[in-house]
Amino acid sequence: MSKLSNPSYVSSLLSRHGIRLKKKWGQNFLVDENILDKIVSVAALTKADNVLEIGPGIGSLTEKLAQQAGKVTALEIDIRLLPVLNETLAEYDNVTIIHQDAMKADYHQLLTDKTVIVANLPYNVATPLFYLWLKEYRLAINKCVCMVQKEVAQRLVAPPGGKDYGTLSVVTRYAAAAQIAFEVPRTVFFPRPEVTSAVIELQPYKKTALSQAEEKIFFQVVEAVFAQRRKTALNTLQAAFKLPKEEITALGRIAGIDLSRRGETLNEHEFAVLAKLFYNKINADY
């Protein structure tokens, strides 16, 4: 059993380095050997894989990843934890720790076609990170296996029509095959968080129904509809694209979609069809 799975050792390790955890960075470290092994098992890593980890903390998951993958790059925002990581991961020469805010990282440099993202994501950045990765970088990501707040996991896989269904749900359903691998109780963290967690597995699609140019419109359509989710799709799209309502209604008829529906009832395929029609309409007008 790894020492990093022992809460008493973790407590003394942090104390020895004079570190008090900061709530704003979601510093709840996973200290359960079984859960760590299950995460790595879901990732199904080989020595051909390059792993990108966000928020390694004290290195408990990083250690497991280093044992399975060819290379691990970990982004840590808290500079105080760098000496801790240098200590706990000293025996692994395939690990690179970078002091970096994951929301500001240069993913063009970090991602390759063999990259697998595996992380216990800080809860406050999970949603924007998934949106960024799926919108901008999915072609460079082989797989994502991330522990997140259970509510975030539910939004990622939510079907149309429910309260959990929103922008992130549509983008995920369009860009990746996603499933909740398993739930994680509060008791396996140090310190314990206030919420239940879940591990989500995403396999990004390499090919989708839209061209790169059409995808830009797709994201605009989705964001517009959910910016005012209580309004009809017709009203939200008219406000976003500044086209006459009769023209937008006509596009809806061509698509076979009743735009008097609320956007939260539209599925990812309907959003894609609308995006293609809006793209053709906008470019035909120029």
Helices and strands as residue ranges (DSSP letters): G 3-5, H 7-16, G 23-25, E 29-30, H 33-43, E 50-54, H 60-68, E 71-76, G 79-81, H 82-88, E 95-99, G 102-104, H 107-110, E 115-120, H 126-136, G 138-140, E 141-149, H 150-157, H 167-175, E 176-184, G 186-188, E 189-190, E 197-204, H 212-227, H 233-241, H 245-255, G 263-265, H 268-284
